[in-house]
Amino acid sequence: MLTIGKLASLLGITPKTLRHYETLGIVAPASVGDHNGYRYYSTAQFERLERVVAWRRFGVPLNEIATLVQAGGLADAEAERQLLAEQRQRLLDDIAAQQWRLAALDNWLTRPATPLGIELVELAPFSVTGLACRLGQEDTDIPALWQRFIPREHELTVAGAPDASYGVCFRDAEQQDGYLAGLATAADAPLPAGMQRLTIDGGPYVRALHHGPVDNLPGSFRRALEAIEARGNLRLRPGCDFERYDARFVGPSSPDSVIELYLPVALA
């Protein structure tokens, strides 16, 4: 028989943890001293606790272990396999989430200090046709929108630069904000099923150059807005602001990508 202190030492845990397992019904001592209250454990309980401690080190929640043990799961190989398979999937999900956070952090750290290259330009009106979604919805996914649109680009007859595409932020008739991924087309070009056409007003725009991954676009928009405010003689006017992607865009995660940003302005 093993004392609680000896068993805890062998398992790499504390006597307090063993007492906690006892209160949860995971394992009880084989015997308790009548006079000293010492807890003693058998070798069979040692093997049982080895498995429990291993599961905890895998990250299996203690309440799930207690439920399995109380249901006799320690003698059910399939129940144990299911418990560990579910924990394995949780770990994979956690790894994916951490990898996303790491990529986002890397993008943030590699934000270039390159000036936006802001300038005032005059644009003629033009039309953009493509797929749209509403912003601010739980299922809003702009990257997925582009993935749906790109395979359908061939359905459009392009007007203007053949290698340019547009991401347009707009407000619809219901005053809801939306985003359209598309190409410049003639205003009277055929409209493919499920697509939408927007007219980009002509007039003055502030054009800024964003350098780096698309995840950092909001920061460049903010800097462009700050530059407009700093000019003093410009103000934003109603209209669509948009992104223009051309041959300088080499991928959504590339630090070498260049994207043109356009914000409609007027003289203050």
Secondary structure, DSSP 8 states (H G I E B T S, - for coil): -EEHHHHHHHHTS-HHHHHHHHHTTS---SEE-TTT--EEE-HHHHHHHHHHHHHHHTT--HHHHHHHHHTTGGG-HHHHHHHHHHHHHHHHHHHHHHHHHHHHHHHHHT--------EEEEE--EEEEEEEEETTSTT--HHHHHHHHGGGGGGS-B-S-TT-EEEEEEE-TTS-EEEEEEEEE-TTS---TT-EEEEE--EEEEEEEEES-GGGHHHHHHHHHHHHHHHSSEEE-SS-EEEEE-TT---TT-TT-EEEEEEEEEE-
